[in-house]
Amino acid sequence: MADIIDPTSFKDLADLNPEDVCTRALCGYEDVNRCYTVTVWGDKYAVYPYEAKIERIGNGSDAPHEYLYVFIINYLLQAKKSDLFNEWISEKDIPGGSTFFRGPHEVPVSLISRRYSGNISEFKRICEKLNGISLNMADAAYAFKITPRIQVAVLFWDGDDEFPPESKILYDRSIVGQLALDIVFALSVGICTRIGKGMVS
C-alpha cells in the first residue's frame, strides 16, 4: 500500500490544519496518535500522515484494492465542504473525463458484469450486504455512500441471447468539485473490485 501512494501526499496532509480537514472531509482526528479516522464504504480507516501509513481498523477478512488507499488520502486532501447534488453523471460527464477514462483508465466495470451474468439475484445480495440503497434504474441498481461527501451508484443489466451483460458506475455530480480524475479512477477500481469479487467484509 505504501509504495503506491506518493510520499508527498502524506507530507501535504501533515502540513494541513486538522480542524480544516475534518470540516471538509467530515472525518475525525486523534491528537494523541496524530491520525485521521475516516469511514469509507462502511469500514473505518486510520491515516497517519507523520508515519506515512494507512490502516484499516477492525478484522475484515478481505483487504480492499490498493487503489482505495490512494482514494482515501486524496479524499482527505481534496474534499470540499459541499452537499451532494443528488444528480447522477457518468465518468464521461466529468470535465476532461471523455478523454481520460479510456485505455488504461477505462473503468473496469467488466469485473461486475462478468461475475453476475445470469445471476442478478447474487448482484442484489452483494449490494445489499454492502448497505446499498436500491434504485429504480437498469435491471438492478444500488447507491452507495462511499464517504460523507462521495456517493456513487452501481448499475447492472443482465444479458440475454442478443445483448451481453453490462454494468456502469454513476457518480453524484458533486464529485466534479471534489476529486481529480485520477482519484475518481482509483475509487472506481476499488468499487469494481469489491463488488466484482463479492467482498462484503
Residue pairs with C-beta under 8 A, 6 or more apart in sequence:
1 53
1 54
1 66
1 69
2 52
2 53
4 66
4 67
4 69
4 70
5 52
5 54
5 69
5 70
5 73
7 52
9 73
9 74
9 77
10 49
10 50
10 52
10 73
11 49
12 77
13 21
13 36
13 47
13 49
13 73
13 76
13 77
14 49
14 50
16 77
18 29
18 36
19 29
21 27
21 29
21 36
21 76
22 28
22 29
22 36
23 81
24 79
24 80
24 81
24 149
25 36
25 38
25 75
25 76
25 79
25 147
25 148
25 149
26 79
26 147
26 148
26 149
27 36
27 37
27 38
27 39
27 76
28 36
28 37
28 38
29 35
29 36
29 37
30 36
30 37
30 46
33 46
33 48
34 48
34 49
34 50
35 46
35 47
35 48
35 49
36 46
36 47
36 49
36 76
37 44
37 45
37 46
37 47
37 57
38 44
38 45
38 47
38 72
38 75
38 76
38 147
39 45
39 147
39 148
40 68
40 71
40 72
40 75
40 146
40 147
41 130
41 144
41 145
41 146
41 147
41 194
42 130
42 131
43 56
43 57
43 58
43 60
43 64
44 56
44 57
44 58
45 54
45 55
45 56
45 57
45 72
46 54
46 55
46 57
47 53
47 54
47 72
47 73
47 76
48 54
48 55
54 69
54 72
54 73
56 63
56 64
60 201
61 201
62 194
62 197
62 199
62 200
62 201
64 190
64 193
64 194
64 199
65 189
65 190
65 193
65 194
67 185
67 186
67 187
67 189
67 190
68 186
68 187
68 189
68 190
70 183
70 186
71 179
71 183
71 186
71 187
71 190
74 179
74 180
74 183
74 186
75 147
75 149
75 150
75 178
75 179
75 183
78 178
78 179
78 180
78 183
79 147
79 149
79 178
80 149
80 177
80 178
82 149
82 174
82 177
82 178
83 174
84 149
84 151
84 172
84 174
85 172
85 173
85 174
86 172
87 172
87 173
88 153
88 170
88 171
88 172
88 173
89 170
89 171
89 172
89 173
89 175
89 176
90 97
90 168
90 169
90 170
90 171
91 97
91 101
91 107
91 169
91 171
91 184
91 185
91 188
92 98
92 101
93 173
94 171
94 175
94 176
94 181
94 184
95 176
96 181
97 181
97 184
100 181
100 182
100 185
101 107
101 181
101 185
105 181
105 182
105 185
107 169
107 185
107 188
107 189
107 192
108 188
108 189
108 192
108 193
108 196
109 166
109 167
109 168
109 169
109 192
110 167
111 192
111 193
111 195
111 196
111 197
112 123
112 154
112 156
112 167
112 192
112 195
112 196
113 156
113 159
113 164
113 165
113 166
113 167
114 165
114 196
115 196
115 197
115 198
116 122
116 123
116 156
116 158
116 165
116 167
117 158
117 159
117 164
117 165
118 158
118 159
118 165
120 139
120 140
120 156
120 158
122 198
123 140
123 156
123 195
124 134
124 140
124 142
126 195
126 198
126 200
127 140
127 142
127 144
127 154
127 195
128 134
128 142
129 200
130 142
130 144
130 194
130 195
130 200
131 144
131 145
132 142
132 143
132 144
132 154
133 142
133 143
133 144
134 140
134 141
134 142
135 141
135 142
135 143
135 153
135 155
137 153
137 155
138 155
138 156
138 157
138 168
139 156
139 157
139 158
140 155
140 156
141 153
141 154
141 155
141 156
142 153
142 154
143 151
143 152
143 153
144 151
144 152
144 153
144 154
144 191
145 151
146 152
146 187
146 191
149 174
149 178
150 171
150 172
150 175
150 178
150 179
150 187
151 171
151 172
151 174
152 169
152 170
152 171
152 172
152 187
152 191
153 169
153 170
153 171
154 167
154 168
154 169
154 191
154 195
155 167
155 168
155 169
155 170
156 165
156 166
156 167
157 163
157 165
157 166
157 167
158 165
159 165
159 166
169 188
169 191
169 192
171 184
175 184
179 187
193 199
